[in-house]
Amino acid sequence: MSSPVPLARRPGDHAAGRRSRHAASALAASVVGFFVITLDATVVNVALPSIRDDLGGGMTGLQWVVDGYTLMFAALLLSAGALSDRIGARRAFAIGLTVFVIASATCGLAPGLGVLVAARFVQGAGAAAMMPATLALIREAYDDQVQRARAIALWAMGGAAAAASGPIVGGLLTELNWRLIFFINLPIGVAALVLLARTQPSPHRQVPFDFAGQIAAVVAMGGLTYGMIEAGAKGFTTPPVLGSLGAAVFSLAAFLLVEARAAHPMVPLQMFRNRTVVIAVVVGFTFMIGFYGLPFLFSLYFQQVRGLSSMATGLAFVPMMAFSALLNPIAARLVERIGRRAAITTGLLMMSAGMVTLAVLPVTAPVWLVALLMFPVGFGAPLVMPPLTAALLDSVPAHRAGTASGLLNTARQVGGALAVAVFGALLADQATFLHGLRTSLVITAVLLLAAVAATPLLKGDPREINA
């Protein structure tokens, strides 16, 4: 009896297989990109004493090793989103990653603190170019909204894993040599470029650059971020802070005027007529105040009040961060069952409840109990950001995915910077530290509840997006 003849694969099967492989490569590159961007925002803090011992310099210079990266990242995000849409997400990601890797090598080889700070500025610029492109690549790779939402959950897991592991990785590498915290980016970056080479070319738009809008956006975001950084250390009433915040307000007004009149604006103001875009920006801003503000508050609490070392403080956050990272893929399935609105509302309520619980906790509570009570915040995070991001990307055309991503991530960065500035001012006086801590937690809880009130207006189910 002869063997059955295998059926020939149809051409459509080959095309579907190629598209699936390209999508998987795009997702993997995006996850690696988000991971390394987040890692470099968190890994440096524990290495600062070793950097000072090796390179010298005062506290101001060391502060800018951290803040230089943050400043450039926040200042360029909005422009980078528009750039991604114009030149294509794949090209924007490749350019940003190449700049990031070269800057990382320069950081690792830096002979002095000045070179290190300058390289960190460049590193932040590379990270800004990459960030919107990571989400734009996912938007291009996955047409199906359910698959896209699952891909975004994995993307979010990459960032959460970096946030959880950053202090530990930084501590371990610093024990060998602090320069390794920058050199580790080289093989990771090469791996991401290899993955990117296996993706499909991204579409691009042949339109003139909005140079006036780009300049106004960079000055506005740079001034705002610098003002927030300095306000956290010096207060809101010092001349440099007032000057930078004033420049930010003036530049923002100029930006809105330019965008309203430009023939090809980098951020079409019509996007803000889309309620999903507006709600995503507002909720993303508020979410970051809580998710970024909590580690800031309790890093100071653990070290200044409870006497923990920097390494022990980092370890206290690992359970919450790791739990949050691991929940992202599971949360994506839950969102499919209950809808986006219900998931985001639940996540925000859990985060708010966690803030209130921590605010009323006695100062003598064991450290392990404090770490345990951070879990509601860690559990709420994967219920908020991945579905919020998926809703945003579903609500805009594919050729605006980079701009929408830039808007969301800019709002997140501003929320985080504002949290550090305001909370830092409330904690500045050691005599009233605990009162400032509790006040900060209550403020955050109220803001999260206010975000809950806006969530019902969000389109909550993929089937509603095109309704």
C-alpha positions as CSV (number, residue, x, y, z in Angstrom):
1,M,0.0,0.0,0.0
2,S,1.5,3.3,-1.1
3,S,2.1,6.1,1.3
4,P,-0.2,9.1,1.1
5,V,1.1,11.9,-0.9
6,P,1.5,15.1,1.3
7,L,-0.6,18.0,0.3
8,A,1.4,20.9,-1.1
9,R,1.5,24.0,1.0
10,R,-0.5,26.8,-0.5
11,P,1.3,30.1,-1.2
12,G,-0.9,31.7,1.5
13,D,0.5,29.4,4.1
14,H,4.1,30.5,3.3
15,A,3.1,34.1,3.5
16,A,1.3,33.6,6.8
17,G,4.3,31.8,8.2
18,R,6.6,34.6,7.1
19,R,4.3,37.2,8.6
20,S,4.1,35.3,11.9
21,R,7.9,35.0,12.1
22,H,8.3,38.7,11.3
23,A,5.7,39.6,14.0
24,A,7.5,37.4,16.6
25,S,10.8,39.1,15.7
26,A,9.2,42.6,16.0
27,L,7.7,41.7,19.4
28,A,11.0,40.3,20.7
29,A,13.0,43.3,19.5
30,S,10.4,45.6,21.2
31,V,10.5,43.7,24.4
32,V,14.3,43.8,24.5
33,G,14.3,47.5,23.6
34,F,11.9,48.4,26.4
35,F,13.8,46.2,28.8
36,V,17.1,47.9,28.2
37,I,15.6,51.4,28.3
38,T,14.0,50.7,31.7
39,L,17.1,48.9,33.0
40,D,19.3,51.9,32.3
41,A,16.9,54.2,34.2
42,T,17.2,52.0,37.3
43,V,20.5,50.2,37.3
44,V,22.8,53.3,37.9
45,N,21.6,54.4,41.3
46,V,23.3,51.7,43.3
47,A,26.6,52.3,41.4
48,L,26.9,56.0,42.3
49,P,29.1,55.5,45.3
50,S,31.6,53.4,43.2
51,I,31.5,55.9,40.4
52,R,32.4,58.7,42.9
53,D,35.2,56.7,44.3
54,D,36.6,56.0,40.8
55,L,36.0,59.3,38.9
56,G,35.6,61.8,41.8
57,G,33.2,64.7,41.5
58,G,30.5,66.1,43.8
59,M,26.9,65.2,44.5
60,T,25.7,67.5,41.8
61,G,27.7,65.7,39.1
62,L,26.6,62.3,40.4
63,Q,23.0,63.4,40.3
64,W,23.3,64.3,36.6
65,V,24.6,60.8,35.9
66,V,21.0,59.8,36.7
67,D,19.1,62.9,35.7
68,G,20.9,63.5,32.4
69,Y,19.4,60.3,31.0
70,T,15.9,61.1,32.4
71,L,16.0,64.7,31.1
72,M,16.9,63.8,27.5
73,F,14.5,60.9,27.4
74,A,11.6,63.0,28.5
75,A,12.5,66.0,26.4
76,L,12.7,64.0,23.1
77,L,9.9,61.5,23.5
78,L,7.2,63.5,21.8
79,S,9.5,64.4,18.9
80,A,10.7,60.8,18.6
81,G,7.1,59.6,18.3
82,A,6.5,61.9,15.3
83,L,9.9,60.9,13.9
84,S,9.0,57.2,14.1
85,D,5.8,57.8,12.0
86,R,7.7,59.8,9.4
87,I,10.8,57.6,8.8
88,G,9.3,54.3,9.8
89,A,9.4,52.6,13.2
90,R,12.0,50.0,12.2
91,R,14.5,52.7,11.0
92,A,13.8,54.9,14.1
93,F,14.3,51.9,16.4
94,A,17.6,51.0,14.6
95,I,18.9,54.6,14.8
96,G,18.0,55.0,18.5
97,L,19.4,51.6,19.5
98,T,22.7,52.3,17.6
99,V,23.1,55.6,19.4
100,F,22.2,54.0,22.7
101,V,24.8,51.2,22.3
102,I,27.6,53.6,21.3
103,A,26.7,55.9,24.2
104,S,26.7,52.9,26.5
105,A,30.2,52.0,25.4
106,T,31.3,55.6,25.9
107,C,29.8,55.5,29.5
108,G,31.8,52.3,30.2
109,L,35.0,53.8,28.9
110,A,34.5,57.3,30.4
111,P,37.8,58.6,31.9
112,G,36.0,61.3,34.0
113,L,32.7,62.3,35.3
114,G,32.1,65.0,32.6
115,V,32.4,62.4,29.8
116,L,30.1,60.0,31.7
117,V,27.4,62.7,32.2
118,A,27.6,63.8,28.5
119,A,27.4,60.1,27.4
120,R,24.3,59.6,29.6
121,F,22.6,62.6,27.9
122,V,23.3,60.9,24.5
123,Q,22.1,57.6,25.9
124,G,18.8,59.2,26.9
125,A,18.4,60.6,23.4
126,G,18.9,57.1,21.9
127,A,16.4,55.7,24.4
128,A,13.8,58.3,23.4
129,A,14.1,57.5,19.8
130,M,13.6,53.8,20.6
131,M,10.7,54.0,22.9
132,P,7.8,55.1,20.7
133,A,9.1,52.8,17.9
134,T,8.8,49.7,20.2
135,L,5.0,50.2,20.3
136,A,4.7,51.2,16.7
137,L,6.5,48.0,15.7
138,I,3.9,46.0,17.6
139,R,1.1,48.0,16.1
140,E,2.4,47.2,12.6
141,A,3.1,43.5,13.3
142,Y,-0.3,42.6,14.8
143,D,-3.5,43.5,12.9
144,D,-5.7,41.4,15.2
145,Q,-6.6,43.4,18.3
146,V,-6.6,40.5,20.7
147,Q,-3.2,39.3,19.5
148,R,-2.0,42.9,19.8
149,A,-3.2,43.2,23.3
150,R,-1.3,40.0,24.3
151,A,1.8,41.3,22.6
152,I,1.6,44.6,24.5
153,A,1.3,42.6,27.8
154,L,4.6,40.8,26.9
155,W,6.1,44.2,26.0
156,A,5.0,45.6,29.4
157,M,6.5,42.5,31.1
158,G,9.9,43.5,29.6
159,G,9.8,46.9,31.2
160,A,8.5,45.5,34.5
161,A,11.2,42.8,34.6
162,A,13.9,45.5,34.1
163,A,12.4,47.7,36.9
164,A,12.4,44.7,39.2
165,S,15.9,43.5,38.4
166,G,17.6,46.8,37.9
167,P,18.8,47.4,41.5
168,I,19.9,43.8,41.9
169,V,21.7,43.7,38.5
170,G,23.3,47.0,39.3
171,G,24.5,45.8,42.7
172,L,25.9,42.6,41.4
173,L,27.8,44.2,38.5
174,T,29.1,47.0,40.6
175,E,30.6,44.4,43.0
176,L,32.8,43.4,40.0
177,N,33.2,46.8,38.3
178,W,30.7,49.7,37.9
179,R,31.6,50.0,34.2
180,L,29.9,46.7,33.5
181,I,26.4,48.2,34.1
182,F,27.0,50.0,30.8
183,F,28.9,47.4,28.9
184,I,26.1,44.9,29.5
185,N,24.0,46.9,27.0
186,L,26.4,46.0,24.1
187,P,25.4,42.3,23.7
188,I,21.8,43.1,24.5
189,G,21.8,45.9,21.8
190,V,23.4,43.6,19.2
191,A,20.8,40.9,19.9
192,A,18.0,43.5,19.4
193,L,19.5,44.6,16.1
194,V,19.6,41.0,14.9
195,L,16.0,40.6,15.8
196,L,15.1,43.9,14.1
197,A,16.8,42.7,10.9
198,R,14.2,39.9,10.7
199,T,11.2,42.2,10.8
200,Q,9.4,43.7,7.8
201,P,10.3,47.2,6.7
202,S,8.0,49.8,8.3
203,P,5.9,52.1,6.2
204,H,6.9,55.8,6.3
205,R,5.3,59.1,5.4
206,Q,6.9,61.5,3.0
207,V,5.9,64.7,4.7
208,P,7.9,67.8,5.7
209,F,9.3,67.9,9.2
210,D,7.6,70.3,11.6
211,F,10.8,71.9,12.8
212,A,9.1,74.7,14.7
213,G,6.9,72.2,16.5
214,Q,9.9,69.9,17.2
215,I,11.9,72.7,18.8
216,A,9.0,74.0,20.9
217,A,8.2,70.5,22.1
218,V,11.8,69.8,23.1
219,V,12.2,73.1,24.9
220,A,8.8,72.6,26.7
221,M,9.5,69.1,27.8
222,G,13.1,69.8,28.6
223,G,12.2,72.9,30.7
224,L,9.5,71.0,32.5
225,T,11.6,68.0,33.3
226,Y,14.6,70.1,34.4
227,G,12.3,72.2,36.6
228,M,10.8,69.2,38.2
229,I,14.3,67.6,38.8
230,E,15.6,70.8,40.4
231,A,12.3,71.4,42.4
232,G,12.7,68.1,44.1
233,A,16.1,69.2,45.4
234,K,15.8,73.0,45.8
235,G,12.0,73.7,46.1
236,F,9.6,75.3,43.6
237,T,10.4,78.9,44.5
238,T,14.1,79.1,43.5
239,P,14.9,81.2,40.4
240,P,16.2,78.3,38.2
241,V,13.1,76.3,38.9
242,L,10.7,79.2,38.2
243,G,12.7,80.1,35.1
244,S,12.7,76.6,33.6
245,L,9.0,76.1,34.4
246,G,8.1,79.5,32.9
247,A,10.1,78.6,29.8
248,A,8.2,75.3,29.6
249,V,4.8,77.0,29.9
250,F,5.7,79.6,27.2
251,S,7.1,76.8,24.9
252,L,4.0,74.7,25.4
253,A,1.8,77.6,24.3
254,A,4.0,78.2,21.3
255,F,3.8,74.5,20.5
256,L,0.0,74.5,20.5
257,L,-0.1,77.6,18.3
258,V,2.4,76.1,15.8
259,E,0.6,72.8,15.7
260,A,-2.8,74.5,15.1
261,R,-1.4,76.4,12.1
262,A,1.1,73.8,10.6
263,A,0.3,72.1,7.4
264,H,2.0,68.9,8.6
265,P,2.0,69.1,12.4
266,M,4.1,66.6,14.4
267,V,1.1,66.1,16.7
268,P,-2.2,66.9,15.0
269,L,-4.4,68.6,17.6
270,Q,-7.4,66.6,16.2
271,M,-6.0,63.6,18.0
272,F,-7.2,65.2,21.2
273,R,-10.8,65.0,19.9
274,N,-10.4,61.2,20.3
275,R,-11.6,60.5,23.9
276,T,-9.5,57.4,24.1
277,V,-6.4,59.3,23.4
278,V,-7.2,61.9,26.1
279,I,-8.2,59.4,28.7
280,A,-5.1,57.3,28.0
281,V,-2.9,60.3,28.5
282,V,-4.6,61.3,31.7
283,V,-4.7,57.8,33.2
284,G,-1.1,57.2,32.2
285,F,0.0,60.4,33.9
286,T,-1.8,59.5,37.1
287,F,-0.7,55.9,37.1
288,M,2.9,56.9,36.9
289,I,2.5,59.2,39.9
290,G,1.6,56.1,41.9
291,F,3.8,53.4,40.3
292,Y,6.9,55.6,40.2
293,G,6.2,57.6,43.3
294,L,5.8,54.6,45.6
295,P,9.4,53.3,45.1
296,F,10.7,56.9,45.5
297,L,8.8,57.4,48.8
298,F,9.7,54.0,50.3
299,S,13.3,54.1,49.1
300,L,13.8,57.1,51.4
301,Y,11.6,55.6,54.2
302,F,13.5,52.3,54.3
303,Q,16.9,54.0,54.3
304,Q,16.3,57.2,56.4
305,V,13.7,55.8,58.9
306,R,14.4,52.1,59.0
307,G,18.1,52.2,58.5
308,L,18.3,49.7,55.5
309,S,21.2,49.7,53.1
310,S,20.7,50.5,49.5
311,M,21.0,46.9,48.5
312,A,18.5,45.8,51.2
313,T,16.1,48.6,50.0
314,G,16.3,47.3,46.5
315,L,15.5,43.8,47.6
316,A,12.5,45.1,49.5
317,F,10.9,46.1,46.2
318,V,11.8,43.0,44.2
319,P,8.7,40.9,45.3
320,M,6.3,43.7,44.2
321,M,8.1,44.4,40.9
322,A,8.6,40.7,40.1
323,F,5.0,39.9,40.9
324,S,3.9,42.7,38.7
325,A,6.1,41.5,35.8
326,L,4.9,37.9,36.0
327,L,1.3,38.9,36.1
328,N,1.3,40.8,32.7
329,P,0.6,37.8,30.4
330,I,-2.0,36.4,32.9
331,A,-3.6,39.8,33.1
332,A,-3.9,40.0,29.3
333,R,-6.2,36.9,29.4
334,L,-8.2,38.4,32.3
335,V,-8.7,41.6,30.3
336,E,-10.1,39.5,27.4
337,R,-12.7,38.1,29.8
338,I,-13.8,41.2,31.7
339,G,-13.0,44.0,29.2
340,R,-10.6,46.9,29.4
341,R,-12.8,49.3,31.4
342,A,-13.3,46.8,34.2
343,A,-9.6,45.8,34.3
344,I,-8.3,49.4,34.4
345,T,-10.9,50.4,37.0
346,T,-10.0,47.4,39.2
347,G,-6.2,48.1,38.8
348,L,-6.6,51.7,39.8
349,L,-8.8,50.9,42.8
350,M,-6.3,48.3,44.0
351,M,-3.4,50.8,43.7
352,S,-5.4,53.4,45.5
353,A,-6.3,50.9,48.3
354,G,-2.7,50.0,48.6
355,M,-1.6,53.6,49.0
356,V,-4.2,54.2,51.8
357,T,-3.2,51.0,53.6
358,L,0.5,52.0,53.5
359,A,-0.5,55.5,54.7
360,V,-2.2,54.2,57.9
361,L,0.5,51.5,58.6
362,P,2.3,52.1,62.0
363,V,5.9,53.2,61.7
364,T,7.0,50.2,63.7
365,A,5.5,47.7,61.2
366,P,8.0,45.0,60.2
367,V,9.8,45.7,56.9
368,W,8.5,42.4,55.5
369,L,4.9,43.5,56.2
370,V,5.5,46.8,54.4
371,A,6.9,45.0,51.4
372,L,3.9,42.6,51.4
373,L,1.4,45.5,51.5
374,M,3.0,46.9,48.3
375,F,1.5,43.9,46.5
376,P,-1.8,45.6,45.6
377,V,0.1,48.3,43.7
378,G,2.1,45.6,41.9
379,F,-1.1,43.6,41.2
380,G,-2.9,46.7,39.9
381,A,-0.2,47.8,37.5
382,P,-0.6,45.0,34.8
383,L,-4.4,45.6,34.9
384,V,-3.9,49.2,34.0
385,M,-1.1,50.0,31.6
386,P,-1.2,47.1,29.0
387,P,-4.9,47.4,28.3
388,L,-4.7,51.2,28.4
389,T,-1.8,51.1,25.8
390,A,-3.7,48.6,23.7
391,A,-6.8,50.8,23.7
392,L,-4.7,53.8,22.6
393,L,-3.1,51.9,19.7
394,D,-6.4,50.5,18.6
395,S,-8.0,54.0,18.5
396,V,-5.4,55.6,16.2
397,P,-4.4,54.9,12.6
398,A,-1.3,52.8,12.2
399,H,0.6,55.7,10.7
400,R,0.0,57.6,14.0
401,A,1.1,54.8,16.3
402,G,4.5,56.4,17.0
403,T,2.9,59.8,17.8
404,A,0.3,58.2,20.1
405,S,3.0,56.2,21.9
406,G,5.1,59.4,22.3
407,L,2.1,61.2,23.8
408,L,1.4,58.4,26.3
409,N,5.0,57.9,27.3
410,T,5.6,61.7,27.6
411,A,2.6,61.9,30.0
412,R,4.1,59.0,32.0
413,Q,7.4,60.7,32.3
414,V,5.9,64.0,33.4
415,G,3.8,62.1,36.0
416,G,6.9,60.4,37.4
417,A,8.9,63.6,37.4
418,L,6.1,65.5,39.1
419,A,5.8,62.8,41.8
420,V,9.5,63.0,42.6
421,A,9.4,66.8,42.8
422,V,6.3,67.2,44.9
423,F,6.9,64.3,47.2
424,G,10.6,65.3,47.5
425,A,9.4,68.7,48.7
426,L,7.0,67.1,51.2
427,L,9.8,64.9,52.6
428,A,12.5,67.6,52.7
429,D,12.2,68.3,56.4
430,Q,13.4,65.2,58.4
431,A,11.3,66.3,61.4
432,T,8.1,66.0,59.4
433,F,9.2,63.1,57.2
434,L,6.5,60.6,58.3
435,H,3.7,63.3,57.9
436,G,5.0,64.1,54.4
437,L,5.1,60.4,53.5
438,R,1.5,59.8,54.6
439,T,0.4,63.0,52.9
440,S,2.1,61.9,49.6
441,L,0.4,58.5,49.8
442,V,-3.1,60.0,50.4
443,I,-2.6,62.5,47.5
444,T,-1.7,59.6,45.2
445,A,-4.7,57.6,46.3
446,V,-7.1,60.5,45.6
447,L,-5.6,61.1,42.1
448,L,-5.9,57.4,41.3
449,L,-9.6,57.5,42.4
450,A,-10.1,60.6,40.1
451,A,-8.6,58.6,37.2
452,V,-11.2,55.9,38.0
453,A,-14.0,58.4,37.3
454,A,-12.7,58.9,33.8
455,T,-12.3,55.2,32.9
456,P,-16.0,54.6,32.0
457,L,-15.6,56.9,29.0
458,L,-12.8,54.6,27.6
459,K,-13.8,52.1,25.0
460,G,-13.4,48.9,26.9
461,D,-13.7,46.0,24.5
462,P,-11.9,45.4,21.2
463,R,-15.3,44.9,19.6
464,E,-16.2,48.5,20.5
465,I,-13.2,50.2,19.1
466,N,-14.7,50.6,15.6
467,A,-18.2,51.2,16.9
